[in-house]
């Protein structure tokens, strides 16, 4: 009886070790993919993105998605102090990415308008993200892609802050 129990414990230990190895390999692979796709390293894929910060890209996205957004809403969405947002917007204006405008929705507030350069940077950012996603999926056949996307969606839907 004890021998059978030891056998099961040994098998359980082997299963746990294999499970731990799978987790390690999964985390290692995911970190490699995420590191290559980090938005603060996208400039390595395109000269058009050189010198553009992650926050500037985020602001360009917000303004593109909601052209009538006011600076206070941007501040709230990014959860940054006024002074931080002011500095970032100043840099964006100096780079020719955006310009402050009086909001047509609330004339007491300022909004942002993307310049042609700002629109080009947004398009380039989108192009790079699509290229990276395509590169990630290229080695997979259609069935594997469908499975991979389904599994990623399932994992994303199950992710909760703090492991809840």
For each residue, the residues with C-beta under 8 A, 3 or more apart:
1: 4 5
2: 5 6
3: 6 7
4: 1 7 8
5: 1 2 8 9
6: 2 3 9 10
7: 3 4 10 11
8: 4 5 11 12
9: 5 6 12 13
10: 6 7 13 14
11: 7 8 14 15
12: 8 9 15 16
13: 9 10 16 17
14: 10 11 17 18
15: 11 12 18 19
16: 12 13 19 20
17: 13 14 20 21
18: 14 15 21 22
19: 15 16 22 23
20: 16 17 23 24
21: 17 18 24 25
22: 18 19 25 26
23: 19 20 26 27
24: 20 21 27 28
25: 21 22 28 29
26: 22 23 29 30
27: 23 24 30 31
28: 24 25 31 32
29: 25 26 32 33
30: 26 27 33 34
31: 27 28 34 35
32: 28 29 35 36
33: 29 30 36 37 136
34: 30 31 37 38
35: 31 32 38 41
36: 32 33 41 132
37: 33 34 129 132
38: 34 35 41 42
39: 42 54 57
40: 53 54
41: 35 36 38 44
42: 38 39 45 46 49 57 125 128 129
43: 46 47 49 50 51 52
44: 41
45: 42 49 128 131 132
46: 42 43 49 50 124 127 128
47: 43 50
48: 120 121 124
49: 42 43 45 46 52 57 121 124 125 128
50: 43 46 47
51: 43 95
52: 43 49 56 57 95 97 121
53: 40 56 57 88 91
54: 39 40 57 58
55: 58 59 78 80 88
56: 52 53 59 60 88 91 92 95 97
57: 39 42 49 52 53 54 60 61 121 122 125
58: 54 55 61 62 78
59: 55 56 62 63 74 78 88 89 92 98 112
60: 56 57 63 64 97 98 114 118 121 122 125
61: 57 58 64 65 122 125
62: 58 59 65 66 69 74 77 78
63: 59 60 66 67 69 74 98 111 112 113 114 118
64: 60 61 67 114 119 122
65: 61 62
66: 62 63 69 73
67: 63 64 111 113
68: 103 104 105 111
69: 62 63 66 73 74 111 112
70: 73 74 103 105 106 109 110 111
71: 74 75 85 89 100 109 110 111 112
72: 75 76 109
73: 66 69 70 76 77
74: 59 62 63 69 70 71 77 78 85 112
75: 71 72 78 79 80 81 82 85
76: 72 73 79
77: 62 73 74
78: 55 58 59 62 74 75 85
79: 75 76
80: 55 75 84 85 88
81: 75 84 85
82: 75 85 86
83: 86 87
84: 80 81 87 88
85: 71 74 75 78 80 81 82 88 89
86: 82 83 89 90
87: 83 84 90 91
88: 53 55 56 59 80 84 85 91 92
89: 59 71 85 86 92 93 98 100 112
90: 86 87 93 94
91: 53 56 87 88 94 95
92: 56 59 88 89 95 97 98 112 118
93: 89 90 96 97 98 99 100
94: 90 91
95: 51 52 56 91 92 117
96: 93 115 117 118
97: 52 56 60 92 93 114 115 117 118 121
98: 59 60 63 89 92 93 112 113 114 115 118
99: 93 112 113 115
100: 71 89 93 110 111 112 113
101: 110 111 112 113
102: 107 109 110 111
103: 68 70 106 107 108 109 110 111
104: 68 107 111
105: 68 70 109 111
106: 70 103 109
107: 102 103 104
108: 103
109: 70 71 72 102 103 105 106
110: 70 71 100 101 102 103
111: 63 67 68 69 70 71 100 101 102 103 104 105
112: 59 63 69 71 74 89 92 98 99 100 101
113: 63 67 98 99 100 101
114: 60 63 64 97 98 118 119 122
115: 96 97 98 99 118 119
116: 119 120
117: 95 96 97 120 121
118: 60 63 92 96 97 98 114 115 121 122
119: 64 114 115 116 122 123
120: 48 116 117 123 124
121: 48 49 52 57 60 97 117 118 124 125
122: 57 60 61 64 114 118 119 125 126
123: 119 120 126 127
124: 46 48 49 120 121 127 128
125: 42 49 57 60 61 121 122 128 129
126: 122 123 129 130
127: 46 123 124 130 131
128: 42 45 46 49 124 125 131 132
129: 37 42 125 126 132 133
130: 126 127 133 134
131: 45 127 128 134 135
132: 36 37 45 128 129 135 136
133: 129 130 136 137
134: 130 131 137 138
135: 131 132 138
136: 33 132 133
137: 133 134 140 145 148
138: 134 135
139:
140: 137 144 145 148
141: 144 145
142: 145 146
143: 146 147
144: 140 141 147 148
145: 137 140 141 142 148 149
146: 142 143 149 150
147: 143 144 150 151
148: 137 140 144 145 151 152
149: 145 146 152 153
150: 146 147 153 154
151: 147 148 154 155
152: 148 149 155 156
153: 149 150 156 157
154: 150 151 157 158
155: 151 152 158 159
156: 152 153 159
157: 153 154
158: 154 155
159: 155 156
160: 163 164
161: 164
162:
163: 160
164: 160 161
